[in-house]
Amino acid sequence: MTTTPEVEHLHGRPDWGCRACGLPWPCVTARVRLLHEYRAFPSLLRIYLSAQMYEAIEDMLVTGKASPSHLYERFIGWAPSQSRPR
């Protein structure tokens, strides 16, 4: 029996596409993983995503690509802003 190693859905720079599936990062799989990883600390998830968004903006400016106006929704808008009651 052989197992295939799971490919992590990480961003590739400077285009910020997912290395595993090619979709804009964070792709659906990355979002699910991040929600699970930061489930107890949603504010830290938003801080992490904010930092990633600013890195993406910097990459876009350095490479001469215009900064898309939808980056907030792509990187941060989907993430919960508070922890859920237990």
mmCIF file as gemmi writes it, N, C-alpha and C atoms, coordinates in Angstrom:
data_model
loop_
_atom_site.group_PDB
_atom_site.id
_atom_site.type_symbol
_atom_site.label_atom_id
_atom_site.label_alt_id
_atom_site.label_comp_id
_atom_site.label_asym_id
_atom_site.label_entity_id
_atom_site.label_seq_id
_atom_site.pdbx_PDB_ins_code
_atom_site.Cartn_x
_atom_site.Cartn_y
_atom_site.Cartn_z
_atom_site.occupancy
_atom_site.B_iso_or_equiv
_atom_site.pdbx_formal_charge
_atom_site.auth_seq_id
_atom_site.auth_asym_id
_atom_site.pdbx_PDB_model_num
ATOM 1 N N . MET Axp A 1 ? 0.846 -1.178 0 1 0 ? 1 A 1
ATOM 2 C CA . MET Axp A 1 ? 0 0 0 1 0 ? 1 A 1
ATOM 3 C C . MET Axp A 1 ? 0.89 1.238 0 1 0 ? 1 A 1
ATOM 4 N N . THR Axp A 2 ? 0.653 2.112 -0.928 1 0 ? 2 A 1
ATOM 5 C CA . THR Axp A 2 ? 1.41 3.355 -0.982 1 0 ? 2 A 1
ATOM 6 C C . THR Axp A 2 ? 0.48 4.512 -0.672 1 0 ? 2 A 1
ATOM 7 N N . THR Axp A 3 ? 1.039 5.512 -0.089 1 0 ? 3 A 1
ATOM 8 C CA . THR Axp A 3 ? 0.259 6.716 0.197 1 0 ? 3 A 1
ATOM 9 C C . THR Axp A 3 ? 0.891 7.886 -0.514 1 0 ? 3 A 1
ATOM 10 N N . THR Axp A 4 ? 0.056 8.753 -0.984 1 0 ? 4 A 1
ATOM 11 C CA . THR Axp A 4 ? 0.52 9.971 -1.637 1 0 ? 4 A 1
ATOM 12 C C . THR Axp A 4 ? 0.607 11.064 -0.591 1 0 ? 4 A 1
ATOM 13 N N . PRO Axp A 5 ? 1.742 11.732 -0.483 1 0 ? 5 A 1
ATOM 14 C CA . PRO Axp A 5 ? 1.831 12.811 0.502 1 0 ? 5 A 1
ATOM 15 C C . PRO Axp A 5 ? 0.825 13.918 0.169 1 0 ? 5 A 1
ATOM 16 N N . GLU Axp A 6 ? 0.204 14.445 1.208 1 0 ? 6 A 1
ATOM 17 C CA . GLU Axp A 6 ? -0.767 15.518 1.015 1 0 ? 6 A 1
ATOM 18 C C . GLU Axp A 6 ? -0.043 16.799 0.628 1 0 ? 6 A 1
ATOM 19 N N . VAL Axp A 7 ? -0.515 17.429 -0.411 1 0 ? 7 A 1
ATOM 20 C CA . VAL Axp A 7 ? 0.08 18.674 -0.874 1 0 ? 7 A 1
ATOM 21 C C . VAL Axp A 7 ? -0.566 19.82 -0.104 1 0 ? 7 A 1
ATOM 22 N N . GLU Axp A 8 ? 0.267 20.666 0.471 1 0 ? 8 A 1
ATOM 23 C CA . GLU Axp A 8 ? -0.262 21.807 1.213 1 0 ? 8 A 1
ATOM 24 C C . GLU Axp A 8 ? -0.692 22.903 0.247 1 0 ? 8 A 1
ATOM 25 N N . HIS Axp A 9 ? -1.768 23.523 0.559 1 0 ? 9 A 1
ATOM 26 C CA . HIS Axp A 9 ? -2.298 24.614 -0.256 1 0 ? 9 A 1
ATOM 27 C C . HIS Axp A 9 ? -1.707 25.931 0.255 1 0 ? 9 A 1
ATOM 28 N N . LEU Axp A 10 ? -0.482 26.189 -0.18 1 0 ? 10 A 1
ATOM 29 C CA . LEU Axp A 10 ? 0.251 27.398 0.202 1 0 ? 10 A 1
ATOM 30 C C . LEU Axp A 10 ? 0.312 28.348 -0.981 1 0 ? 10 A 1
ATOM 31 N N . HIS Axp A 11 ? 0.569 29.605 -0.694 1 0 ? 11 A 1
ATOM 32 C CA . HIS Axp A 11 ? 0.655 30.595 -1.774 1 0 ? 11 A 1
ATOM 33 C C . HIS Axp A 11 ? 2.014 30.543 -2.457 1 0 ? 11 A 1
ATOM 34 N N . GLY Axp A 12 ? 1.996 30.871 -3.729 1 0 ? 12 A 1
ATOM 35 C CA . GLY Axp A 12 ? 3.224 31.015 -4.486 1 0 ? 12 A 1
ATOM 36 C C . GLY Axp A 12 ? 3.438 32.491 -4.79 1 0 ? 12 A 1
ATOM 37 N N . ARG Axp A 13 ? 4.664 32.928 -4.655 1 0 ? 13 A 1
ATOM 38 C CA . ARG Axp A 13 ? 4.956 34.337 -4.919 1 0 ? 13 A 1
ATOM 39 C C . ARG Axp A 13 ? 5.684 34.449 -6.236 1 0 ? 13 A 1
ATOM 40 N N . PRO Axp A 14 ? 5.51 35.487 -6.977 1 0 ? 14 A 1
ATOM 41 C CA . PRO Axp A 14 ? 4.805 36.719 -6.653 1 0 ? 14 A 1
ATOM 42 C C . PRO Axp A 14 ? 3.343 36.756 -7.115 1 0 ? 14 A 1
ATOM 43 N N . ASP Axp A 15 ? 2.823 35.682 -7.701 1 0 ? 15 A 1
ATOM 44 C CA . ASP Axp A 15 ? 1.462 35.759 -8.239 1 0 ? 15 A 1
ATOM 45 C C . ASP Axp A 15 ? 0.37 35.433 -7.226 1 0 ? 15 A 1
ATOM 46 N N . TRP Axp A 16 ? 0.701 34.844 -6.107 1 0 ? 16 A 1
ATOM 47 C CA . TRP Axp A 16 ? -0.223 34.518 -5.027 1 0 ? 16 A 1
ATOM 48 C C . TRP Axp A 16 ? -1.305 33.536 -5.443 1 0 ? 16 A 1
ATOM 49 N N . GLY Axp A 17 ? -0.927 32.619 -6.321 1 0 ? 17 A 1
ATOM 50 C CA . GLY Axp A 17 ? -1.798 31.498 -6.638 1 0 ? 17 A 1
ATOM 51 C C . GLY Axp A 17 ? -1.451 30.339 -5.721 1 0 ? 17 A 1
ATOM 52 N N . CYS Axp A 18 ? -2.394 29.451 -5.496 1 0 ? 18 A 1
ATOM 53 C CA . CYS Axp A 18 ? -2.155 28.28 -4.661 1 0 ? 18 A 1
ATOM 54 C C . CYS Axp A 18 ? -1.201 27.337 -5.392 1 0 ? 18 A 1
ATOM 55 N N . ARG Axp A 19 ? -0.175 26.878 -4.702 1 0 ? 19 A 1
ATOM 56 C CA . ARG Axp A 19 ? 0.807 25.969 -5.305 1 0 ? 19 A 1
ATOM 57 C C . ARG Axp A 19 ? 0.208 24.602 -5.624 1 0 ? 19 A 1
ATOM 58 N N . ALA Axp A 20 ? -0.833 24.216 -4.909 1 0 ? 20 A 1
ATOM 59 C CA . ALA Axp A 20 ? -1.419 22.888 -5.098 1 0 ? 20 A 1
ATOM 60 C C . ALA Axp A 20 ? -2.483 22.861 -6.187 1 0 ? 20 A 1
ATOM 61 N N . CYS Axp A 21 ? -3.385 23.841 -6.181 1 0 ? 21 A 1
ATOM 62 C CA . CYS Axp A 21 ? -4.52 23.783 -7.112 1 0 ? 21 A 1
ATOM 63 C C . CYS Axp A 21 ? -4.526 24.901 -8.147 1 0 ? 21 A 1
ATOM 64 N N . GLY Axp A 22 ? -3.688 25.915 -7.964 1 0 ? 22 A 1
ATOM 65 C CA . GLY Axp A 22 ? -3.593 26.996 -8.934 1 0 ? 22 A 1
ATOM 66 C C . GLY Axp A 22 ? -4.623 28.094 -8.782 1 0 ? 22 A 1
ATOM 67 N N . LEU Axp A 23 ? -5.567 27.928 -7.87 1 0 ? 23 A 1
ATOM 68 C CA . LEU Axp A 23 ? -6.574 28.973 -7.651 1 0 ? 23 A 1
ATOM 69 C C . LEU Axp A 23 ? -5.963 30.125 -6.868 1 0 ? 23 A 1
ATOM 70 N N . PRO Axp A 24 ? -6.6 31.297 -6.896 1 0 ? 24 A 1
ATOM 71 C CA . PRO Axp A 24 ? -6.095 32.408 -6.08 1 0 ? 24 A 1
ATOM 72 C C . PRO Axp A 24 ? -6.049 32 -4.603 1 0 ? 24 A 1
ATOM 73 N N . TRP Axp A 25 ? -4.916 32.291 -3.956 1 0 ? 25 A 1
ATOM 74 C CA . TRP Axp A 25 ? -4.744 31.945 -2.55 1 0 ? 25 A 1
ATOM 75 C C . TRP Axp A 25 ? -5.299 33.051 -1.685 1 0 ? 25 A 1
ATOM 76 N N . PRO Axp A 26 ? -5.992 32.739 -0.594 1 0 ? 26 A 1
ATOM 77 C CA . PRO Axp A 26 ? -6.271 31.429 -0.055 1 0 ? 26 A 1
ATOM 78 C C . PRO Axp A 26 ? -7.437 30.754 -0.783 1 0 ? 26 A 1
ATOM 79 N N . CYS Axp A 27 ? -7.169 29.586 -1.337 1 0 ? 27 A 1
ATOM 80 C CA . CYS Axp A 27 ? -8.191 28.797 -2.021 1 0 ? 27 A 1
ATOM 81 C C . CYS Axp A 27 ? -9.131 28.189 -0.964 1 0 ? 27 A 1
ATOM 82 N N . VAL Axp A 28 ? -10.164 27.535 -1.401 1 0 ? 28 A 1
ATOM 83 C CA . VAL Axp A 28 ? -11.136 26.955 -0.476 1 0 ? 28 A 1
ATOM 84 C C . VAL Axp A 28 ? -10.463 25.981 0.49 1 0 ? 28 A 1
ATOM 85 N N . THR Axp A 29 ? -9.584 25.138 -0.017 1 0 ? 29 A 1
ATOM 86 C CA . THR Axp A 29 ? -8.904 24.171 0.851 1 0 ? 29 A 1
ATOM 87 C C . THR Axp A 29 ? -8.03 24.883 1.88 1 0 ? 29 A 1
ATOM 88 N N . ALA Axp A 30 ? -7.32 25.919 1.477 1 0 ? 30 A 1
ATOM 89 C CA . ALA Axp A 30 ? -6.487 26.682 2.41 1 0 ? 30 A 1
ATOM 90 C C . ALA Axp A 30 ? -7.355 27.365 3.459 1 0 ? 30 A 1
ATOM 91 N N . ARG Axp A 31 ? -8.502 27.884 3.053 1 0 ? 31 A 1
ATOM 92 C CA . ARG Axp A 31 ? -9.403 28.536 4.014 1 0 ? 31 A 1
ATOM 93 C C . ARG Axp A 31 ? -9.89 27.558 5.072 1 0 ? 31 A 1
ATOM 94 N N . VAL Axp A 32 ? -10.273 26.36 4.645 1 0 ? 32 A 1
ATOM 95 C CA . VAL Axp A 32 ? -10.734 25.343 5.595 1 0 ? 32 A 1
ATOM 96 C C . VAL Axp A 32 ? -9.614 24.997 6.571 1 0 ? 32 A 1
ATOM 97 N N . ARG Axp A 33 ? -8.406 24.798 6.047 1 0 ? 33 A 1
ATOM 98 C CA . ARG Axp A 33 ? -7.266 24.476 6.911 1 0 ? 33 A 1
ATOM 99 C C . ARG Axp A 33 ? -6.973 25.608 7.889 1 0 ? 33 A 1
ATOM 100 N N . LEU Axp A 34 ? -6.995 26.846 7.394 1 0 ? 34 A 1
ATOM 101 C CA . LEU Axp A 34 ? -6.725 27.998 8.255 1 0 ? 34 A 1
ATOM 102 C C . LEU Axp A 34 ? -7.802 28.162 9.326 1 0 ? 34 A 1
ATOM 103 N N . LEU Axp A 35 ? -9.063 27.966 8.96 1 0 ? 35 A 1
ATOM 104 C CA . LEU Axp A 35 ? -10.141 28.054 9.956 1 0 ? 35 A 1
ATOM 105 C C . LEU Axp A 35 ? -9.944 27.016 11.051 1 0 ? 35 A 1
ATOM 106 N N . HIS Axp A 36 ? -9.53 25.829 10.658 1 0 ? 36 A 1
ATOM 107 C CA . HIS Axp A 36 ? -9.285 24.783 11.661 1 0 ? 36 A 1
ATOM 108 C C . HIS Axp A 36 ? -8.076 25.132 12.531 1 0 ? 36 A 1
ATOM 109 N N . GLU Axp A 37 ? -7.007 25.561 11.887 1 0 ? 37 A 1
ATOM 110 C CA . GLU Axp A 37 ? -5.77 25.868 12.611 1 0 ? 37 A 1
ATOM 111 C C . GLU Axp A 37 ? -5.945 27.015 13.604 1 0 ? 37 A 1
ATOM 112 N N . TYR Axp A 38 ? -6.725 28.017 13.233 1 0 ? 38 A 1
ATOM 113 C CA . TYR Axp A 38 ? -6.902 29.206 14.073 1 0 ? 38 A 1
ATOM 114 C C . TYR Axp A 38 ? -8.268 29.23 14.762 1 0 ? 38 A 1
ATOM 115 N N . ARG Axp A 39 ? -8.927 28.076 14.884 1 0 ? 39 A 1
ATOM 116 C CA . ARG Axp A 39 ? -10.296 28.027 15.396 1 0 ? 39 A 1
ATOM 117 C C . ARG Axp A 39 ? -10.449 28.662 16.781 1 0 ? 39 A 1
ATOM 118 N N . ALA Axp A 40 ? -9.456 28.566 17.618 1 0 ? 40 A 1
ATOM 119 C CA . ALA Axp A 40 ? -9.54 29.143 18.958 1 0 ? 40 A 1
ATOM 120 C C . ALA Axp A 40 ? -9.125 30.617 18.996 1 0 ? 40 A 1
ATOM 121 N N . PHE Axp A 41 ? -8.512 31.098 17.909 1 0 ? 41 A 1
ATOM 122 C CA . PHE Axp A 41 ? -7.989 32.464 17.892 1 0 ? 41 A 1
ATOM 123 C C . PHE Axp A 41 ? -8.303 33.16 16.565 1 0 ? 41 A 1
ATOM 124 N N . PRO Axp A 42 ? -9.577 33.438 16.291 1 0 ? 42 A 1
ATOM 125 C CA . PRO Axp A 42 ? -9.927 34.039 14.998 1 0 ? 42 A 1
ATOM 126 C C . PRO Axp A 42 ? -9.284 35.412 14.774 1 0 ? 42 A 1
ATOM 127 N N . SER Axp A 43 ? -9.021 36.146 15.856 1 0 ? 43 A 1
ATOM 128 C CA . SER Axp A 43 ? -8.372 37.444 15.666 1 0 ? 43 A 1
ATOM 129 C C . SER Axp A 43 ? -6.946 37.266 15.135 1 0 ? 43 A 1
ATOM 130 N N . LEU Axp A 44 ? -6.266 36.208 15.566 1 0 ? 44 A 1
ATOM 131 C CA . LEU Axp A 44 ? -4.922 35.94 15.043 1 0 ? 44 A 1
ATOM 132 C C . LEU Axp A 44 ? -4.975 35.524 13.581 1 0 ? 44 A 1
ATOM 133 N N . LEU Axp A 45 ? -6.023 34.828 13.189 1 0 ? 45 A 1
ATOM 134 C CA . LEU Axp A 45 ? -6.196 34.476 11.781 1 0 ? 45 A 1
ATOM 135 C C . LEU Axp A 45 ? -6.31 35.742 10.945 1 0 ? 45 A 1
ATOM 136 N N . ARG Axp A 46 ? -7.099 36.702 11.402 1 0 ? 46 A 1
ATOM 137 C CA . ARG Axp A 46 ? -7.263 37.953 10.655 1 0 ? 46 A 1
ATOM 138 C C . ARG Axp A 46 ? -5.951 38.739 10.596 1 0 ? 46 A 1
ATOM 139 N N . ILE Axp A 47 ? -5.17 38.697 11.653 1 0 ? 47 A 1
ATOM 140 C CA . ILE Axp A 47 ? -3.862 39.368 11.641 1 0 ? 47 A 1
ATOM 141 C C . ILE Axp A 47 ? -2.946 38.684 10.63 1 0 ? 47 A 1
ATOM 142 N N . TYR Axp A 48 ? -2.911 37.352 10.641 1 0 ? 48 A 1
ATOM 143 C CA . TYR Axp A 48 ? -2.09 36.608 9.694 1 0 ? 48 A 1
ATOM 144 C C . TYR Axp A 48 ? -2.506 36.914 8.254 1 0 ? 48 A 1
ATOM 145 N N . LEU Axp A 49 ? -3.818 36.877 8.006 1 0 ? 49 A 1
ATOM 146 C CA . LEU Axp A 49 ? -4.311 37.141 6.654 1 0 ? 49 A 1
ATOM 147 C C . LEU Axp A 49 ? -4.032 38.575 6.217 1 0 ? 49 A 1
ATOM 148 N N . SER Axp A 50 ? -4.107 39.512 7.144 1 0 ? 50 A 1
ATOM 149 C CA . SER Axp A 50 ? -3.783 40.907 6.825 1 0 ? 50 A 1
ATOM 150 C C . SER Axp A 50 ? -2.324 41.039 6.395 1 0 ? 50 A 1
ATOM 151 N N . ALA Axp A 51 ? -1.444 40.374 7.116 1 0 ? 51 A 1
ATOM 152 C CA . ALA Axp A 51 ? -0.024 40.417 6.761 1 0 ? 51 A 1
ATOM 153 C C . ALA Axp A 51 ? 0.199 39.809 5.377 1 0 ? 51 A 1
ATOM 154 N N . GLN Axp A 52 ? -0.491 38.697 5.095 1 0 ? 52 A 1
ATOM 155 C CA . GLN Axp A 52 ? -0.358 38.069 3.784 1 0 ? 52 A 1
ATOM 156 C C . GLN Axp A 52 ? -0.889 38.985 2.684 1 0 ? 52 A 1
ATOM 157 N N . MET Axp A 53 ? -1.997 39.676 2.959 1 0 ? 53 A 1
ATOM 158 C CA . MET Axp A 53 ? -2.564 40.591 1.968 1 0 ? 53 A 1
ATOM 159 C C . MET Axp A 53 ? -1.577 41.721 1.643 1 0 ? 53 A 1
ATOM 160 N N . TYR Axp A 54 ? -0.937 42.266 2.667 1 0 ? 54 A 1
ATOM 161 C CA . TYR Axp A 54 ? 0.02 43.345 2.419 1 0 ? 54 A 1
ATOM 162 C C . TYR Axp A 54 ? 1.25 42.844 1.674 1 0 ? 54 A 1
ATOM 163 N N . GLU Axp A 55 ? 1.66 41.603 1.919 1 0 ? 55 A 1
ATOM 164 C CA . GLU Axp A 55 ? 2.758 41.015 1.147 1 0 ? 55 A 1
ATOM 165 C C . GLU Axp A 55 ? 2.348 40.882 -0.323 1 0 ? 55 A 1
ATOM 166 N N . ALA Axp A 56 ? 1.1 40.464 -0.552 1 0 ? 56 A 1
ATOM 167 C CA . ALA Axp A 56 ? 0.603 40.322 -1.928 1 0 ? 56 A 1
ATOM 168 C C . ALA Axp A 56 ? 0.562 41.683 -2.621 1 0 ? 56 A 1
ATOM 169 N N . ILE Axp A 57 ? 0.116 42.699 -1.915 1 0 ? 57 A 1
ATOM 170 C CA . ILE Axp A 57 ? 0.067 44.046 -2.494 1 0 ? 57 A 1
ATOM 171 C C . ILE Axp A 57 ? 1.475 44.493 -2.869 1 0 ? 57 A 1
ATOM 172 N N . GLU Axp A 58 ? 2.428 44.264 -1.97 1 0 ? 58 A 1
ATOM 173 C CA . GLU Axp A 58 ? 3.816 44.65 -2.254 1 0 ? 58 A 1
ATOM 174 C C . GLU Axp A 58 ? 4.34 43.915 -3.488 1 0 ? 58 A 1
ATOM 175 N N . ASP Axp A 59 ? 4.076 42.614 -3.575 1 0 ? 59 A 1
ATOM 176 C CA . ASP Axp A 59 ? 4.512 41.845 -4.74 1 0 ? 59 A 1
ATOM 177 C C . ASP Axp A 59 ? 3.902 42.397 -6.018 1 0 ? 59 A 1
ATOM 178 N N . MET Axp A 60 ? 2.638 42.76 -5.96 1 0 ? 60 A 1
ATOM 179 C CA . MET Axp A 60 ? 1.961 43.289 -7.144 1 0 ? 60 A 1
ATOM 180 C C . MET Axp A 60 ? 2.539 44.635 -7.564 1 0 ? 60 A 1
ATOM 181 N N . LEU Axp A 61 ? 2.885 45.455 -6.588 1 0 ? 61 A 1
ATOM 182 C CA . LEU Axp A 61 ? 3.471 46.754 -6.91 1 0 ? 61 A 1
ATOM 183 C C . LEU Axp A 61 ? 4.875 46.597 -7.481 1 0 ? 61 A 1
ATOM 184 N N . VAL Axp A 62 ? 5.671 45.687 -6.912 1 0 ? 62 A 1
ATOM 185 C CA . VAL Axp A 62 ? 7.045 45.468 -7.377 1 0 ? 62 A 1
ATOM 186 C C . VAL Axp A 62 ? 7.058 44.899 -8.791 1 0 ? 62 A 1
ATOM 187 N N . THR Axp A 63 ? 6.119 43.999 -9.09 1 0 ? 63 A 1
ATOM 188 C CA . THR Axp A 63 ? 6.082 43.378 -10.413 1 0 ? 63 A 1
ATOM 189 C C . THR Axp A 63 ? 5.342 44.225 -11.437 1 0 ? 63 A 1
ATOM 190 N N . GLY Axp A 64 ? 4.825 45.369 -11.003 1 0 ? 64 A 1
ATOM 191 C CA . GLY Axp A 64 ? 4.151 46.266 -11.929 1 0 ? 64 A 1
ATOM 192 C C . GLY Axp A 64 ? 2.695 45.926 -12.192 1 0 ? 64 A 1
ATOM 193 N N . LYS Axp A 65 ? 2.171 44.958 -11.468 1 0 ? 65 A 1
ATOM 194 C CA . LYS Axp A 65 ? 0.759 44.616 -11.613 1 0 ? 65 A 1
ATOM 195 C C . LYS Axp A 65 ? -0.061 45.531 -10.725 1 0 ? 65 A 1
ATOM 196 N N . ALA Axp A 66 ? -1.181 45.966 -11.234 1 0 ? 66 A 1
ATOM 197 C CA . ALA Axp A 66 ? -2.07 46.802 -10.431 1 0 ? 66 A 1
ATOM 198 C C . ALA Axp A 66 ? -2.601 45.982 -9.259 1 0 ? 66 A 1
ATOM 199 N N . SER Axp A 67 ? -2.785 46.622 -8.139 1 0 ? 67 A 1
ATOM 200 C CA . SER Axp A 67 ? -3.317 45.953 -6.961 1 0 ? 67 A 1
ATOM 201 C C . SER Axp A 67 ? -4.83 45.792 -7.111 1 0 ? 67 A 1
ATOM 202 N N . PRO Axp A 68 ? -5.319 44.564 -7.193 1 0 ? 68 A 1
ATOM 203 C CA . PRO Axp A 68 ? -6.754 44.359 -7.369 1 0 ? 68 A 1
ATOM 204 C C . PRO Axp A 68 ? -7.55 44.905 -6.188 1 0 ? 68 A 1
ATOM 205 N N . SER Axp A 69 ? -8.686 45.474 -6.493 1 0 ? 69 A 1
ATOM 206 C CA . SER Axp A 69 ? -9.525 46.066 -5.455 1 0 ? 69 A 1
ATOM 207 C C . SER Axp A 69 ? -10.209 45.013 -4.594 1 0 ? 69 A 1
ATOM 208 N N . HIS Axp A 70 ? -10.228 43.767 -5.017 1 0 ? 70 A 1
ATOM 209 C CA . HIS Axp A 70 ? -10.923 42.713 -4.278 1 0 ? 70 A 1
ATOM 210 C C . HIS Axp A 70 ? -10.03 41.976 -3.27 1 0 ? 70 A 1
ATOM 211 N N . LEU Axp A 71 ? -8.839 42.46 -3.027 1 0 ? 71 A 1
ATOM 212 C CA . LEU Axp A 71 ? -7.935 41.734 -2.137 1 0 ? 71 A 1
ATOM 213 C C . LEU Axp A 71 ? -8.451 41.621 -0.71 1 0 ? 71 A 1
ATOM 214 N N . TYR Axp A 72 ? -9.149 42.636 -0.217 1 0 ? 72 A 1
ATOM 215 C CA . TYR Axp A 72 ? -9.68 42.542 1.148 1 0 ? 72 A 1
ATOM 216 C C . TYR Axp A 72 ? -10.635 41.355 1.247 1 0 ? 72 A 1
ATOM 217 N N . GLU Axp A 73 ? -11.574 41.255 0.319 1 0 ? 73 A 1
ATOM 218 C CA . GLU Axp A 73 ? -12.521 40.138 0.349 1 0 ? 73 A 1
ATOM 219 C C . GLU Axp A 73 ? -11.802 38.81 0.178 1 0 ? 73 A 1
ATOM 220 N N . ARG Axp A 74 ? -10.835 38.768 -0.698 1 0 ? 74 A 1
ATOM 221 C CA . ARG Axp A 74 ? -10.094 37.531 -0.971 1 0 ? 74 A 1
ATOM 222 C C . ARG Axp A 74 ? -9.311 37.054 0.245 1 0 ? 74 A 1
ATOM 223 N N . PHE Axp A 75 ? -8.64 37.971 0.938 1 0 ? 75 A 1
ATOM 224 C CA . PHE Axp A 75 ? -7.765 37.584 2.03 1 0 ? 75 A 1
ATOM 225 C C . PHE Axp A 75 ? -8.425 37.627 3.402 1 0 ? 75 A 1
ATOM 226 N N . ILE Axp A 76 ? -9.292 38.587 3.66 1 0 ? 76 A 1
ATOM 227 C CA . ILE Axp A 76 ? -9.77 38.815 5.028 1 0 ? 76 A 1
ATOM 228 C C . ILE Axp A 76 ? -11.285 38.71 5.172 1 0 ? 76 A 1
ATOM 229 N N . GLY Axp A 77 ? -12.02 39.144 4.168 1 0 ? 77 A 1
ATOM 230 C CA . GLY Axp A 77 ? -13.477 39.26 4.285 1 0 ? 77 A 1
ATOM 231 C C . GLY Axp A 77 ? -14.194 37.981 4.653 1 0 ? 77 A 1
ATOM 232 N N . TRP Axp A 78 ? -13.657 36.835 4.342 1 0 ? 78 A 1
ATOM 233 C CA . TRP Axp A 78 ? -14.303 35.557 4.617 1 0 ? 78 A 1
ATOM 234 C C . TRP Axp A 78 ? -14.034 35.047 6.023 1 0 ? 78 A 1
ATOM 235 N N . ALA Axp A 79 ? -13.029 35.582 6.69 1 0 ? 79 A 1
ATOM 236 C CA . ALA Axp A 79 ? -12.603 35.062 7.998 1 0 ? 79 A 1
ATOM 237 C C . ALA Axp A 79 ? -13.508 35.592 9.112 1 0 ? 79 A 1
ATOM 238 N N . PRO Axp A 80 ? -13.816 34.743 10.092 1 0 ? 80 A 1
ATOM 239 C CA . PRO Axp A 80 ? -14.661 35.196 11.206 1 0 ? 80 A 1
ATOM 240 C C . PRO Axp A 80 ? -13.951 36.275 12.013 1 0 ? 80 A 1
ATOM 241 N N . SER Axp A 81 ? -14.729 37.196 12.546 1 0 ? 81 A 1
ATOM 242 C CA . SER Axp A 81 ? -14.128 38.282 13.317 1 0 ? 81 A 1
ATOM 243 C C . SER Axp A 81 ? -14.143 38.023 14.809 1 0 ? 81 A 1
ATOM 244 N N . GLN Axp A 82 ? -14.918 37.055 15.274 1 0 ? 82 A 1
ATOM 245 C CA . GLN Axp A 82 ? -14.988 36.743 16.7 1 0 ? 82 A 1
ATOM 246 C C . GLN Axp A 82 ? -15.007 35.234 16.877 1 0 ? 82 A 1
ATOM 247 N N . SER Axp A 83 ? -14.639 34.814 18.071 1 0 ? 83 A 1
ATOM 248 C CA . SER Axp A 83 ? -14.754 33.383 18.362 1 0 ? 83 A 1
ATOM 249 C C . SER Axp A 83 ? -16.213 33.041 18.585 1 0 ? 83 A 1
ATOM 250 N N . ARG Axp A 84 ? -16.559 31.826 18.249 1 0 ? 84 A 1
ATOM 251 C CA . ARG Axp A 84 ? -17.928 31.358 18.424 1 0 ? 84 A 1
ATOM 252 C C . ARG Axp A 84 ? -18.137 30.909 19.862 1 0 ? 84 A 1
ATOM 253 N N . PRO Axp A 85 ? -19.355 31.114 20.384 1 0 ? 85 A 1
ATOM 254 C CA . PRO Axp A 85 ? -19.628 30.627 21.742 1 0 ? 85 A 1
ATOM 255 C C . PRO Axp A 85 ? -19.514 29.106 21.802 1 0 ? 85 A 1
ATOM 256 N N . ARG Axp A 86 ? -19.076 28.593 22.899 1 0 ? 86 A 1
ATOM 257 C CA . ARG Axp A 86 ? -18.912 27.142 23.056 1 0 ? 86 A 1
ATOM 258 C C . ARG Axp A 86 ? -20.091 26.537 23.724 1 0 ? 86 A 1
